[in-house]
């Protein structure tokens, strides 16, 4: 009977240790997920900023080409911008 009590006590101690480990693992997983999400968001934000910067630079080039009297078709070919975007610079 005393051996049974010791065995039950050991089982509960093991269960308690596993439960504590589970909470630590869960906290670590949450933190890891948070950090990965933050990094992905940062990368996506930087990429979006670069794309917007490239678009703005192309608009500046297109505006300058218009000032030089270059035809819209040439500006489209040189910049890759849509005709509508270039026409919007003319107004």
Order of alpha helices (4+ residues) and beta strands (2+ residues): alpha-alpha-alpha
